[in-house]
C-alpha cells in the first residue's frame, strides 16, 4: 500500500507566463544597465566630463545595487514577488527615461539617477527566486533559472549591438527613451497577467514528500500548515554549512565574471594591440556562449536528477566543472600571446562557468524553498561586493605590477578556493522554511 499517488512534475497553469515575463524582465534589466557603458562616450563629449566623472557615473549604479537585495528577498517571500519585481521594473525604467534630463541638470543629478536605478534593479533576482519557488516545480527549477540567467548575456548583447546603432541613427537620448519604454510596456502586461502564487497551491507545495532524504523509516507526513522548518536568521545562516557553500561559490564566481566583463576588452586592446572597436566585438564571444550554455546547463541538471542521479553529487560536480574551466582559462591566458587563443579560452571558460546553474545558482531553492528570495538577496549582496572588489583590485594590481599575470593568477586562486569550499560543504537537504 502506498502513502499517496505519485506527485506530478508539472508546474501549475500560469507558470509559463511567469517564466516568459521574468526572462524578459532580466533582458530589460541588463539592457538598461549596460547601455550607459556605450552612451557615456557621446555624453562625456557633449558635457566635457573627465574620465574620473565617467567612472563615477558608471559606478553609482553599483552602490545603489547593494541597497535592496535583502529587503526585496524578505518582502518577496513574505508577500509575494509580483509587486516587488513589478515595482522594481517600473522604477528602474522611470530612471532610465529620466537619464537624459538628469544629465542636462548636471553631474550630481545624473549620479543620483544612476544610484536610484541601481536600487530599483537590486530587487530583480531575489523577487524572481521567490516567484520560482512558488510557480516552478522543483524538478524544473534549474532549467527555469538557466533560461532566466541567459537574459544576462542576451540583454548585454542587445545593448552592446543596438545602442551604438541607435546613437548613430537617432541620439544617445533616444536610446534611453526607447529602453525605458520597454520596461513600461512590460509592467502593463505584468500587472494584468501575473500573480505571486498559484491558486490552488500545487501538490508539491502542500507536502514535504519531495524532501530528498525521505526514507521508509522517516516519520509520517505532517499537515501542510505545520511549521517543521525554522525561519532564516543571520545566526542560523552563519551556522549552516550549505549556506556558506552557496555564498562562497557565489562570491568566487562573480569575481571572475566581472573581471571578464569589465577588463577583457581593455586586456585585448592593450596586450594584443587590437583596436577598441574590434576588442568590443571580440568581447561579445564569451557573452554569446553564456546565452546558449546557461539554459543547456540547467536542462542537463534537471535531466540527470530525473534519471535518478544523486542531487548533491550533481551539484558538486557541475560547480567543480565551472570552477575548473575558469581556473584553466585564467592560467592559460598568462601563458599565451595569441589573441585567438585568449579569446577561445575565455569563451570556453564562460561555457563551463554556465554549469554553475546546476551548482550553487539553484541550490538556494533546495536549502530554503520558501525563503529562496531572502537567501538569494543575502548571497547576491555579497557577490555584488565581490564584483566591485574584483574590478577595483584588478585595476590596482595592473598599476602596481605593470602587467596582467597577477590579475589572472588571483582570479584562478579565488576559483580554486570556491571549488574547494563548495565541494566540501555543499548540500541539498532542506534546512529552512
C-alpha positions as CSV (number, residue, x, y, z in Angstrom):
1,X,0.0,0.0,0.0
2,X,1.4,3.4,-1.0
3,X,1.1,6.5,1.1
4,X,-0.1,8.7,-1.8
5,X,-0.3,8.9,-5.5
6,X,2.9,9.9,-7.3
7,X,3.3,13.7,-7.5
8,X,3.1,15.4,-10.9
9,X,6.2,17.1,-12.1
10,X,4.2,19.7,-13.9
11,X,4.2,23.3,-12.9
12,X,0.8,24.9,-12.3
13,X,-1.1,26.8,-15.1
14,X,0.3,30.2,-15.4
15,X,3.9,29.2,-14.7
16,X,4.8,29.6,-18.4
17,X,3.6,33.2,-18.3
18,X,5.7,33.9,-15.2
19,X,8.7,32.2,-16.8
20,X,8.5,34.2,-20.0
21,X,7.8,37.5,-18.3
22,X,10.7,37.1,-15.8
23,X,13.1,36.2,-18.6
24,X,12.0,39.4,-20.4
25,X,12.5,41.4,-17.2
26,X,16.1,40.2,-17.0
27,X,16.7,41.1,-20.6
28,X,15.3,44.7,-20.0
29,X,17.3,44.9,-16.7
30,X,20.6,44.1,-18.5
31,X,19.9,46.4,-21.5
32,X,19.2,49.3,-19.2
33,X,22.2,48.6,-17.1
34,X,24.7,48.1,-19.9
35,X,23.6,50.9,-22.2
36,X,25.4,53.5,-20.2
37,X,28.8,51.9,-21.0
38,X,28.2,52.9,-24.7
39,X,26.2,56.1,-24.2
40,X,28.8,57.5,-21.8
41,X,31.1,58.2,-24.8
42,X,28.9,60.8,-26.5
43,X,27.5,62.0,-23.1
44,X,31.0,62.8,-21.9
45,X,31.9,64.5,-25.2
46,X,28.8,66.7,-25.0
47,X,29.2,67.7,-21.4
48,X,33.0,67.7,-21.1
49,X,33.3,65.1,-18.4
50,X,36.6,63.7,-17.3
51,X,37.3,60.0,-17.2
52,X,37.0,60.2,-13.4
53,X,33.5,61.6,-13.7
54,X,32.6,58.9,-16.3
55,X,33.8,56.3,-13.9
56,X,31.7,57.8,-11.1
57,X,28.6,57.8,-13.3
58,X,29.0,54.1,-14.1
59,X,29.9,53.0,-10.5
60,X,27.0,54.9,-8.9
61,X,24.7,52.2,-10.2
62,X,26.5,49.5,-8.2
63,X,26.4,51.5,-5.0
64,X,22.6,51.5,-5.3
65,X,22.5,47.9,-6.3
66,X,23.5,46.8,-2.8
67,X,20.7,48.6,-1.0
68,X,17.5,46.5,-1.5
69,X,18.8,42.9,-2.2
70,X,18.0,41.6,1.2
71,X,14.8,43.6,1.9
72,X,13.5,42.6,-1.5
73,X,14.1,39.0,-0.8
74,X,12.3,39.2,2.5
75,X,9.3,41.1,1.1
76,X,9.0,38.7,-1.9
77,X,9.0,35.6,0.4
78,X,6.6,37.2,2.8
79,X,4.1,39.0,0.5
80,X,4.9,37.6,-3.0
81,X,7.2,38.5,-5.8
82,X,4.7,40.1,-8.2
83,X,4.7,43.6,-6.9
84,X,8.3,43.6,-5.7
85,X,9.5,42.7,-9.2
86,X,6.9,44.9,-10.9
87,X,7.7,48.0,-8.9
88,X,11.4,47.4,-9.5
89,X,11.0,47.3,-13.2
90,X,8.7,50.4,-13.4
91,X,11.0,52.4,-11.2
92,X,14.3,51.5,-13.0
93,X,12.5,52.1,-16.3
94,X,11.5,55.6,-15.0
95,X,15.1,56.4,-14.1
96,X,16.2,55.2,-17.5
97,X,13.7,57.6,-19.1
98,X,15.0,60.4,-16.8
99,X,18.6,59.8,-17.6
100,X,18.9,62.5,-20.4
101,X,17.1,65.1,-18.3
102,X,19.3,64.3,-15.3
103,X,22.4,64.7,-17.5
104,X,21.2,68.1,-18.6
105,X,20.7,69.2,-15.0
106,X,24.3,68.3,-14.1
107,X,26.6,65.5,-12.9
108,X,25.1,65.4,-9.4
109,X,21.6,64.8,-10.7
110,X,22.9,62.1,-13.0
111,X,24.7,60.4,-10.2
112,X,21.5,60.3,-8.1
113,X,19.6,59.0,-11.1
114,X,22.0,56.1,-11.6
115,X,22.2,55.3,-7.9
116,X,18.4,55.1,-7.7
117,X,18.3,53.0,-10.8
118,X,20.7,50.6,-9.1
119,X,18.4,50.5,-6.1
120,X,15.4,49.6,-8.3
121,X,17.3,46.9,-10.2
122,X,18.5,45.3,-6.9
123,X,15.1,43.6,-6.4
124,X,15.3,41.6,-9.6
125,X,17.0,38.3,-8.6
126,X,15.5,38.0,-5.1
127,X,12.0,38.5,-6.3
128,X,12.4,36.1,-9.3
129,X,13.7,33.4,-7.0
130,X,10.7,33.9,-4.7
131,X,8.4,33.6,-7.7
132,X,10.1,30.4,-8.9
133,X,9.8,28.8,-5.5
134,X,6.0,29.2,-5.8
135,X,5.5,28.6,-9.5
136,X,8.2,26.3,-10.9
137,X,8.2,22.6,-10.0
138,X,11.4,21.5,-8.1
139,X,12.3,19.1,-10.9
140,X,12.3,22.0,-13.4
141,X,13.8,24.9,-11.5
142,X,17.4,24.5,-12.8
143,X,16.0,24.7,-16.4
144,X,14.0,27.8,-15.4
145,X,16.9,29.6,-13.7
146,X,19.2,28.7,-16.6
147,X,16.8,30.2,-19.1
148,X,16.3,33.3,-16.9
149,X,20.0,33.8,-16.4
150,X,20.6,33.6,-20.2
151,X,18.9,37.0,-20.2
152,X,22.1,38.4,-18.5
153,X,24.0,37.6,-21.7
154,X,21.2,38.3,-24.0
155,X,20.4,41.7,-22.7
156,X,24.1,42.6,-22.7
157,X,24.5,41.6,-26.3
158,X,21.4,43.6,-27.4
159,X,22.7,46.7,-25.5
160,X,26.2,46.4,-26.9
161,X,25.0,45.9,-30.5
162,X,21.9,48.2,-30.6
163,X,23.0,51.1,-28.5
164,X,25.7,52.3,-30.9
165,X,23.3,51.9,-33.8
166,X,20.5,53.9,-32.0
167,X,23.0,56.6,-31.2
168,X,24.1,56.9,-34.8
169,X,20.6,57.0,-36.3
170,X,18.9,58.9,-33.5
171,X,20.7,60.1,-30.4
172,X,22.1,58.9,-27.1
173,X,19.0,60.4,-25.5
174,X,16.8,58.4,-27.8
175,X,18.4,55.1,-26.7
176,X,17.4,55.7,-23.1
177,X,13.9,56.7,-24.1
178,X,13.4,53.5,-26.1
179,X,14.9,51.3,-23.4
180,X,12.8,52.9,-20.7
181,X,9.6,52.5,-22.7
182,X,10.3,48.7,-22.9
183,X,10.0,48.5,-19.2
184,X,6.8,50.5,-19.1
185,X,5.2,48.1,-21.6
186,X,6.4,45.1,-19.7
187,X,4.9,46.5,-16.5
188,X,1.5,46.9,-18.0
189,X,1.4,43.3,-19.2
190,X,2.8,42.1,-15.8
191,X,0.2,43.8,-13.7
192,X,-2.7,42.2,-15.6
193,X,-1.2,38.8,-16.2
194,X,0.9,37.7,-13.2
195,X,0.2,36.5,-9.7
196,X,2.6,36.0,-6.8
197,X,1.3,32.5,-6.1
198,X,-0.8,29.9,-7.9
199,X,-4.2,29.1,-6.7
200,X,-4.9,26.5,-5.6
201,X,-1.5,25.5,-4.3
202,X,0.1,22.7,-6.4
203,X,0.5,19.4,-4.7
204,X,4.3,19.7,-4.3
205,X,3.7,22.9,-2.3
206,X,1.4,21.2,0.2
207,X,3.6,18.3,1.1
208,X,7.1,17.5,2.3
209,X,7.2,14.3,0.3
210,X,9.8,15.8,-2.0
211,X,12.4,16.0,0.7
212,X,15.5,14.3,-0.8
213,X,16.4,12.2,2.3
214,X,12.9,10.8,2.8
215,X,13.1,7.1,3.6
216,X,10.7,4.3,4.6
217,X,11.7,4.8,8.2
218,X,11.0,8.6,8.1
219,X,8.2,9.9,10.3
220,X,4.8,10.3,8.7
221,X,4.0,13.4,6.8
222,X,2.7,16.3,8.8
223,X,-0.1,18.8,7.9
224,X,0.9,21.3,5.3
225,X,0.3,24.3,7.7
226,X,2.5,22.9,10.4
227,X,5.9,24.6,10.7
228,X,8.5,22.0,10.6
229,X,11.5,24.1,9.4
230,X,12.9,27.2,11.1
231,X,12.9,30.6,9.5
232,X,16.1,32.1,8.1
233,X,18.0,34.3,10.5
234,X,21.6,35.7,10.4
235,X,22.6,33.3,13.2
236,X,21.1,30.2,11.5
237,X,22.7,31.2,8.2
238,X,26.1,31.6,9.9
239,X,25.8,28.1,11.3
240,X,24.7,26.5,8.1
241,X,27.4,24.7,6.1
242,X,25.2,24.7,3.0
243,X,24.6,28.5,3.2
244,X,28.4,29.0,3.5
245,X,28.9,26.8,0.4
246,X,26.4,28.8,-1.7
247,X,27.7,32.2,-0.5
248,X,31.4,31.4,-1.1
249,X,30.6,29.9,-4.6
250,X,28.6,33.0,-5.5
251,X,31.3,35.3,-4.3
252,X,34.0,33.4,-6.2
253,X,32.2,33.0,-9.5
254,X,31.3,36.8,-9.6
255,X,35.0,37.7,-9.1
256,X,35.9,36.1,-12.4
257,X,32.7,37.0,-14.2
258,X,33.0,40.8,-13.6
259,X,36.8,40.7,-14.2
260,X,36.0,39.4,-17.7
261,X,33.0,41.8,-18.3
262,X,34.9,44.8,-17.2
263,X,38.5,44.3,-18.2
264,X,38.6,41.8,-21.1
265,X,38.2,44.5,-23.9
266,X,40.9,46.5,-22.2
267,X,43.2,43.4,-22.0
268,X,42.9,42.6,-25.7
269,X,43.4,46.2,-26.6
270,X,46.5,46.8,-24.5
271,X,48.1,43.4,-24.6
272,X,47.2,42.2,-28.0
273,X,47.2,45.6,-29.8
274,X,43.6,45.2,-31.1
275,X,41.7,48.4,-31.7
276,X,38.8,49.2,-29.3
277,X,36.0,48.5,-31.8
278,X,37.4,45.1,-32.6
279,X,38.1,44.5,-28.9
280,X,34.4,45.2,-28.2
281,X,33.3,42.7,-30.8
282,X,35.7,40.0,-29.5
283,X,34.3,40.6,-26.0
284,X,30.9,39.5,-27.3
285,X,32.1,35.9,-27.9
286,X,32.2,34.9,-24.2
287,X,28.8,36.6,-23.6
288,X,27.1,34.9,-26.5
289,X,28.3,31.5,-25.4
290,X,26.8,32.1,-22.0
291,X,23.4,32.9,-23.7
292,X,23.4,29.4,-25.1
293,X,25.0,27.4,-22.3
294,X,23.1,28.7,-19.3
295,X,19.8,27.1,-20.4
296,X,21.6,24.0,-21.5
297,X,23.3,23.5,-18.2
298,X,20.0,23.9,-16.3
299,X,18.3,21.4,-18.5
300,X,21.2,19.0,-18.0
301,X,20.9,19.2,-14.2
302,X,17.2,18.5,-14.3
303,X,17.6,15.6,-16.7
304,X,20.3,14.0,-14.5
305,X,18.1,14.3,-11.4
306,X,15.2,12.8,-13.3
307,X,17.3,9.8,-14.2
308,X,18.0,9.1,-10.5
309,X,21.4,10.6,-10.0
310,X,22.2,12.0,-6.6
311,X,21.2,15.7,-6.5
312,X,24.1,16.7,-4.1
313,X,26.7,14.9,-6.2
314,X,25.5,16.5,-9.4
315,X,25.6,20.0,-7.8
316,X,29.1,19.5,-6.5
317,X,30.4,18.0,-9.8
318,X,28.8,20.7,-12.0
319,X,30.1,23.5,-9.8
320,X,33.6,21.9,-9.9
321,X,33.4,21.8,-13.7
322,X,32.5,25.5,-13.7
323,X,35.4,26.5,-11.4
324,X,37.8,24.2,-13.3
325,X,37.0,25.9,-16.6
326,X,37.6,29.3,-15.1
327,X,40.8,28.4,-13.4
328,X,42.3,26.8,-16.5
329,X,41.3,29.8,-18.6
330,X,42.9,32.3,-16.3
331,X,46.1,30.3,-16.2
332,X,46.2,29.7,-19.9
333,X,45.8,33.5,-20.7
334,X,49.1,34.1,-18.8
335,X,50.9,31.6,-21.0
336,X,50.0,32.8,-24.4
337,X,50.4,35.9,-26.6
338,X,47.9,34.7,-29.1
339,X,44.8,36.8,-29.5
340,X,42.7,33.9,-30.8
341,X,43.8,31.5,-28.1
342,X,43.0,34.1,-25.4
343,X,39.5,34.7,-26.8
344,X,38.9,31.0,-27.2
345,X,39.9,30.0,-23.6
346,X,37.9,32.9,-22.1
347,X,34.9,31.8,-24.2
348,X,35.4,28.2,-23.1
349,X,35.6,29.5,-19.5
350,X,32.2,31.1,-19.9
351,X,30.8,28.0,-21.4
352,X,31.9,25.8,-18.5
353,X,31.1,28.6,-16.0
354,X,27.4,28.2,-17.0
355,X,27.5,24.8,-15.2
356,X,27.0,26.9,-12.1
357,X,23.3,26.8,-12.9
358,X,23.4,23.2,-11.7
359,X,25.7,24.1,-8.9
360,X,25.2,26.9,-6.4
361,X,22.9,29.0,-8.6
362,X,19.8,26.9,-7.8
363,X,21.0,25.5,-4.5
364,X,19.1,28.3,-2.7
365,X,15.8,26.6,-3.7
366,X,16.9,23.3,-2.1
367,X,18.0,24.8,1.3
368,X,15.2,27.3,1.8
369,X,12.5,26.7,-0.8
370,X,10.0,29.2,0.8
371,X,12.7,31.8,1.6
372,X,14.8,31.5,-1.5
373,X,14.3,35.2,-2.3
374,X,15.8,36.2,1.0
375,X,18.7,33.8,0.7
376,X,19.4,35.0,-2.8
377,X,19.3,38.5,-1.6
378,X,22.0,37.7,1.0
379,X,24.3,35.9,-1.3
380,X,23.8,38.3,-4.2
381,X,24.7,41.2,-1.9
382,X,27.9,39.5,-1.0
383,X,28.5,38.7,-4.7
384,X,27.9,42.3,-5.7
385,X,30.6,43.4,-3.2
386,X,32.9,40.8,-4.8
387,X,32.1,42.1,-8.3
388,X,33.1,45.6,-7.3
389,X,36.2,44.5,-5.5
390,X,37.3,42.4,-8.4
391,X,37.1,45.4,-10.8
392,X,38.9,47.7,-8.4
393,X,41.6,45.3,-7.3
394,X,42.3,44.1,-10.8
395,X,42.9,47.7,-11.8
396,X,45.1,48.3,-8.8
397,X,47.2,45.2,-9.5
398,X,47.8,46.4,-13.0
399,X,49.1,49.7,-11.7
400,X,51.3,48.1,-9.1
401,X,52.7,45.2,-11.1
402,X,52.6,46.8,-14.6
403,X,51.1,43.7,-16.1
404,X,48.1,41.3,-16.2
405,X,49.5,38.0,-15.0
406,X,48.9,38.7,-11.3
407,X,45.3,39.6,-12.1
408,X,44.6,36.3,-13.7
409,X,46.6,34.3,-11.1
410,X,44.4,35.9,-8.3
411,X,41.2,35.0,-10.2
412,X,42.4,31.4,-10.6
413,X,43.2,31.3,-6.9
414,X,39.7,32.6,-6.0
415,X,38.1,29.9,-8.2
416,X,40.2,27.1,-6.7
417,X,39.2,28.3,-3.2
418,X,35.5,28.5,-4.3
419,X,35.6,25.0,-5.7
420,X,37.2,23.5,-2.6
421,X,34.7,25.1,-0.2
422,X,31.7,24.2,-2.3
423,X,32.8,20.6,-2.8
424,X,33.4,20.2,0.9
425,X,30.3,21.9,2.3
426,X,27.5,21.9,-0.3
427,X,24.3,20.1,0.5
428,X,20.8,19.8,-0.9
429,X,18.8,19.0,2.3
430,X,16.1,21.4,3.2
431,X,17.1,23.4,6.3
432,X,14.8,26.4,6.4
433,X,11.2,27.2,5.7
